[in-house]
Amino acid sequence: MNIQFIPEAVDDYKLLDGSIKKSVNEKIDKLIENPFFGEALGNKNNIDLTGYYKIYVARKSYRIVYRIVKNEIEIVEIWE
């Protein structure tokens, strides 16, 4: 399975320091092995995020949000 970052997620990634990038890369490697590794998001507070997943990094200091689109994992955002 391929990983694709949307442009905003690329910007988020570039702003991370080295140790956080390393942790993010480790989580992304786990996603390649198991795309459903993250926690499914749903409809909360009238915001429909059905089909999106989240993974926490660095003791829940950062969150990676992604979705699966046609056999590809699309990273939507990485933020604190």
Secondary structure, 3 states (H helix, E strand, C coil): CEEEECHHHHHHHHCCCHHHHHHHHHHHHHHHHCCCCCEECCEECCEECCCEEEEEECCCCEEEEEEEECCEEEEEEEEC
